[in-house]
Amino acid sequence: MVLHGYGQARWDMLPHAAYLHRAGYNVLLLDFRDSGDSGGRAVTFGMKEPLDVLGAVDYLDSRPDVDPQRIAVLGVSLGGLNGILAMAEGPRIKAGGAESALPHVGGMIARNFHTYSGFPAVPFPPALLAARG
């Protein structure tokens, strides 16, 4: 599964999908919420997007032509972070790679909250992070 970054969509990941396909891998491209052809009205910066990754894993698990022992993620930027967060939820994703991902969602929210939302940087980011758990 190849995961796009903020402000991108699945078609931006076609170069990654191409080299993986040439190497013999099957590739699933998906749009995160509020990206590309997906619904939604807001990017949640890692609060809900890992659920999108896990939903895609559910889909792959339902296919008889997919070996569940060979499901992996490769993400860029926010997609890398979302892949890592999804991997932390359990062992169904067997391997992962992250290109230019921040080490944790808290740093991304703290640095970019005002820019993307227009709301004050205090007290909202700490409250969001506390709500996430």
Phi, psi and omega in degrees: 000132180248128190243125184279166179267181180298137179077007179245181176216176186303325183292339175290344181264006180302322176300321177294316180299323182296312182290328176293318178297317177299330179279359176101007180267146167279145186230135172248126175252136178223156173261130172289166179307142180060030179222144176055234182267005180278155175281187180106157182241002182204141170278135183256008174052048174095000179278321181240339183299327174302332175293327175296318178297314180294327174296322176293324176296319176303316178300312180297320178298333182280349184268126181291342181270005180249128175278113183296346178277359183236027178271127181220163177234148171225118183233153178245130176057240180299328176295323176295316177298316180296323176297317179297315179297321177294320178297328181291343182283348180160180190273009185289331175269117191273338181205157180204156175222145181225126179251120178060036179271143173287154184291336177201156184294330181301318179296320179295314181296314183298319183282330191243359188302307182297318181301315185273334185253332186083352178276158180299147180289343176231128014257006192295310181303314177300322180293321177297315181294324177294323180291328180290327178094000000 
